[in-house]
Every structure is written in structure tokens, then in C-alpha cells.
């Protein structure tokens, strides 16, 4: 599901005019992708690209995309990702709103692992980040600081009656309503947004006293509260003319108790490819992943990647003696040469696990 939201952001670039910039444009786009969580997904998206009246036609464009998708697993997804630049990039607002009718496999939380349990869930989600540029005299890159807000009403519709979620002992396992916010820092010195060859991007988050209350059969449970500290940093390094080394560092630490669907997790099309989304979840998680991207022939390219992650909780911050590893390879086809937007086909392998991913845009 996270991959699909990022897919729409990547697709939205295709709505940008190739020649003379316009104040406003609207373009419908086909939507198709494949992940282990959805299998084949298909639908349609429409992207509005615009520039605010205060900005010139040479300024960075703002975009709002509406997407609707249905999956081979009978899931229904509505997405509305957006990014708005105002006053010559001084203000930057991004996020997503959506509604999802979904089903997942649950593999346990923390060190309490269970055989996969299929559960159904319906939920609206809203995430908004509002930033203002600070330190404008930086010689390289742009630094933004601002506020973050999130809301999610996680309505669990169906669980395995013999599974762990049905016992009600997993926080939020029978449903939860999450709301809260915090602070954020965002730094970007990449030479290109969708296929960087140098520079870095850093996204730092502090969520303060986010609260979650039970819903449905879980409505009588005590409210949950937690703080979270997240760092997501990627750097890019040219290896000669035809190859790029990309490195991603990710860490998420939680203080307090969060619902299971808001825990730090590893496994997805972006983090620890080769494992199902949320295959590993705990209070804390750290991940290092690297990828070598190289050209093959004309629009075709390839990648090899590897990753290792560890988890932890309130008793042990991180458990380095229990690492989770994955590796794999993939192919690329450039569908937008100007901005180097790629169709991504990856196959990842983990411990008794594998995953195939077909989408648009790089994993990080």
C-alpha cells in the first residue's frame, strides 16, 4: 500500500509538460503495479499540476493526484497524495488523504511471532506535513522545518478466530483510532528528485504524545499514548559514468505503547524488499540498505541491492544478535528521460521469504 501511494507521486511527474511550463494542466494516467501484499493492482489516476499565482512559471510545480485502484486480492484503495510549493519554494506542504479496504497477513509483534493470520481492515488516513524553509544561505541543498499531523481510523473487520489478534491482547488488534502530530526537519541536496546521482535527503520526525483509542470490539481498552523519533536518510554517490551507489539509513524509536499497526516495522517494497509488509514489527527498528544502480542499454538499467535490519523494545533498545537480512536484483526501464523516472521490477529474497515488486520510482 505504501508502494502504491509513492507510485502516484512518481506517476504525477508524467503530467508535467515537457516543453513550455503551464500555469495549470490536468492529465489522466493508467495505474498498474504488483506487490506481495496486493498481487496485481489496476486502476486510474488523474494529476493536476499547477503553480500558484505568486510564483513564476519557472518555479517548481505543485501537484495533486487522485487515484483509485482495485487489486487481485479484492482490495479497494483511494489515494490523494499532494505536494504544494508556495512563494518560490519558501513554503512546502505535502501528505496524503485516502480510504482503504484492505487485508493483510499478521506475523506477530515484537519477539512474539505467530503463523500468518489474515485479517481485514477498513480505514481512512490523513497525513499532512507543513514546512517553511529555514537557513536560506546554505551553500548546498534546502532545509525545511515544520509540523506534522496524522489521523487513522483503523477498523478491523475480520480476524482469524483462533489467532492472536482475536484474543484482544495485541494493542489495537481489534481496531484503533490514532491521531496526533509533532515536528519535522527535511533537508534535500539531491541533483535530481527521482533518480539522484549525488547529494542526500534527510527526513527527521518527532511525534509527541500521539494517542490511540480502541474501536469496535476494542472500544473499552485503555487509551494508548506514545512518542516516536524517526530518521530516514539517503545518500547518493556516482561510481563513474554509468553507475550510482545509493545508501539508505532508517531508524524508528518508540516511547510508550502504540497500536500494532503504528509500530516500527520492517518488510515492504521500500524497506527490506523480499519480506511481506510488516513482516517484522516492534517498538524500535533500524535498517541499512544499499543499492548499486547501473545502465544496461539505452533506456534499460539494472540494480543489485542488499539490506540488514534489527529490532528492539523497551527492555533492549536494539537486538543486534537477531538481524533480518535480504538481498535481490532488479531491472529498470526509463519512461521519462527528462527526469529519469523508471518502471521498477525488483525481486527480493529473505529468510524463507521472497517478494516481486512492479511499480514506478526507486525504493529510496
C-alpha angles and dihedrals in degrees: 000000000000088000091056093052090052088047091062091050089052092045090051090068089065088065091064113103116252097216127018113022116238132208091233136006135170125200133174115220134191115244122210132149143143130224133158089250096054106017106205114003126186138175144111136280134193122203127200113200117191147153123222117247091248092058129075124241088254093060123101111281126241120226139197120186129191116198135178121190139175122197138211087248089061093254122149122209133184117189133187109176116173142181122187127188119194138181097014094315093308090123125040125184123180140158143104142262122199151142123228135192099193147155128208142179115245118209100179134270129267113342091335101096123179136183111275114289119196114219134173126225139178119197145158115218132196125184122173130178118187115190138177123201114251133185093027091180093070109132093219131028133356126273122205131184128189152109134309130203132184135183128179130167102199105195109185106208102178138016136175103269090217095044135099096256091058091060092068092228095113111085107252091358093135095041139300142197112223127193136159146099147213145169134307143192123200126188126180129180099153118138090220132018102219103031110018120190096184140008131048144257125213126187115186123185136187115185112192124208096333109186133213128187127192122258133194112000088355094057095109094055119114115265115263125223130186145162122220134198116195131180121184112178129169129182130190129208130185115233098195124301101313107036140058130196113215121191126188126194117191130177132169124182126184130200114195127008124310129184112266093252090058097048123115106273142188126203127065142106090287104036123040097352110209095053128085115258108277093008087143122032133166141138092279135028137174127188138184118190132171133191134187112209119193140169121252111176129339106306094000125095140162140212139200119200144179136183142183127194139179134196137208146174142204092295096049118019092213132357106220091174091067106053125173114216136187139169140178150138139247149184130238134204119190112226096171113040096182094062097019096239110176138201103230124213112178134171116196130189128203136163104312088335139095139175139197119209127190114176144111126276133024124293091244 
